[in-house]
């Protein structure tokens, strides 16, 4: 998870707090960042780039599997003759 994204999210959350709570802004920001890192860390998230790479690998693998299944069917037909 991108640390800058978590920092930006924490700042936006802190920015929406009432003025009376903002006096503790530094402590809150530190705690919110820690909580966000913890939650996102447990989610096993991947970047969009990594997801797209894996999706492309999966498509290529499926295409190869279909080719192999077709070839196997051809060989089975040939062996029955």
C-alpha positions as a Markdown table, in Angstrom:
| # | Residue | x | y | z |
|---|---|---|---|---|
| 1 | Unk | 0.0 | 0.0 | 0.0 |
| 2 | Unk | 1.3 | 3.4 | -1.0 |
| 3 | Unk | 2.3 | 5.3 | 2.2 |
| 4 | Unk | 1.5 | 8.6 | 0.5 |
| 5 | Unk | -2.1 | 7.5 | -0.1 |
| 6 | Unk | -2.5 | 6.5 | 3.5 |
| 7 | Unk | -1.0 | 9.9 | 4.6 |
| 8 | Unk | -3.4 | 11.8 | 2.3 |
| 9 | Unk | -6.4 | 9.7 | 3.6 |
| 10 | Unk | -5.4 | 10.3 | 7.2 |
| 11 | Unk | -5.1 | 14.1 | 6.6 |
| 12 | Unk | -8.5 | 14.2 | 4.9 |
| 13 | Unk | -10.1 | 12.3 | 7.9 |
| 14 | Unk | -8.4 | 14.6 | 10.4 |
| 15 | Unk | -9.5 | 17.7 | 8.4 |
| 16 | Unk | -13.1 | 16.7 | 8.9 |
| 17 | Unk | -13.0 | 16.6 | 12.7 |
| 18 | Unk | -14.6 | 19.3 | 14.8 |
| 19 | Unk | -12.3 | 22.2 | 15.8 |
| 20 | Unk | -12.4 | 21.1 | 19.5 |
| 21 | Unk | -10.7 | 17.9 | 18.6 |
| 22 | Unk | -8.2 | 19.4 | 16.2 |
| 23 | Unk | -6.0 | 20.6 | 19.1 |
| 24 | Unk | -4.9 | 16.9 | 19.3 |
| 25 | Unk | -4.3 | 16.8 | 15.6 |
| 26 | Unk | -0.7 | 15.4 | 15.7 |
| 27 | Unk | -1.6 | 12.5 | 18.0 |
| 28 | Unk | -4.8 | 11.8 | 16.0 |
| 29 | Unk | -3.0 | 11.9 | 12.7 |
| 30 | Unk | -0.3 | 9.4 | 14.0 |
| 31 | Unk | -3.0 | 7.1 | 15.4 |
| 32 | Unk | -5.1 | 7.3 | 12.3 |
| 33 | Unk | -2.1 | 6.5 | 10.0 |
| 34 | Unk | -1.2 | 3.6 | 12.2 |
| 35 | Unk | -4.7 | 2.2 | 12.1 |
| 36 | Unk | -5.0 | 2.6 | 8.3 |
| 37 | Unk | -1.6 | 0.9 | 7.8 |
| 38 | Unk | -2.8 | -2.0 | 10.1 |
| 39 | Unk | -6.1 | -2.4 | 8.4 |
| 40 | Unk | -4.8 | -2.2 | 4.8 |
| 41 | Unk | -1.9 | -4.5 | 5.7 |
| 42 | Unk | -4.3 | -7.2 | 6.9 |
| 43 | Unk | -6.2 | -7.0 | 3.6 |
| 44 | Unk | -3.4 | -8.3 | 1.4 |
| 45 | Unk | -4.1 | -5.6 | -1.2 |
| 46 | Unk | -2.2 | -5.5 | -4.5 |
| 47 | Unk | -1.5 | -2.5 | -6.7 |
| 48 | Unk | -3.5 | -2.1 | -9.9 |
| 49 | Unk | -0.4 | -2.7 | -11.9 |
| 50 | Unk | 0.3 | -6.0 | -10.2 |
| 51 | Unk | -3.4 | -7.0 | -10.7 |
| 52 | Unk | -3.3 | -6.2 | -14.4 |
| 53 | Unk | -0.1 | -8.2 | -14.8 |
| 54 | Unk | -1.6 | -11.2 | -13.1 |
| 55 | Unk | -4.8 | -10.9 | -15.1 |
| 56 | Unk | -2.7 | -10.9 | -18.4 |
| 57 | Unk | -0.8 | -14.0 | -17.2 |
| 58 | Unk | -4.1 | -15.7 | -16.4 |
| 59 | Unk | -5.6 | -14.9 | -19.9 |
| 60 | Unk | -2.4 | -16.3 | -21.5 |
| 61 | Unk | -2.6 | -19.4 | -19.4 |
| 62 | Unk | -6.2 | -20.0 | -20.2 |
| 63 | Unk | -5.5 | -19.6 | -23.9 |
| 64 | Unk | -2.6 | -22.1 | -23.7 |
| 65 | Unk | -4.8 | -24.6 | -21.7 |
| 66 | Unk | -7.5 | -24.4 | -24.4 |
| 67 | Unk | -4.9 | -25.1 | -27.1 |
| 68 | Unk | -3.6 | -28.1 | -25.1 |
| 69 | Unk | -7.2 | -29.4 | -24.6 |
| 70 | Unk | -7.9 | -29.1 | -28.3 |
| 71 | Unk | -4.6 | -30.9 | -29.1 |
| 72 | Unk | -5.4 | -33.7 | -26.6 |
| 73 | Unk | -8.8 | -34.2 | -28.1 |
| 74 | Unk | -7.2 | -34.5 | -31.6 |
| 75 | Unk | -4.7 | -37.0 | -30.3 |
| 76 | Unk | -7.5 | -39.0 | -28.6 |
| 77 | Unk | -9.5 | -39.1 | -31.9 |
| 78 | Unk | -6.4 | -40.1 | -33.8 |
| 79 | Unk | -5.7 | -43.0 | -31.4 |
| 80 | Unk | -9.2 | -44.3 | -31.7 |
| 81 | Unk | -8.8 | -44.8 | -35.5 |
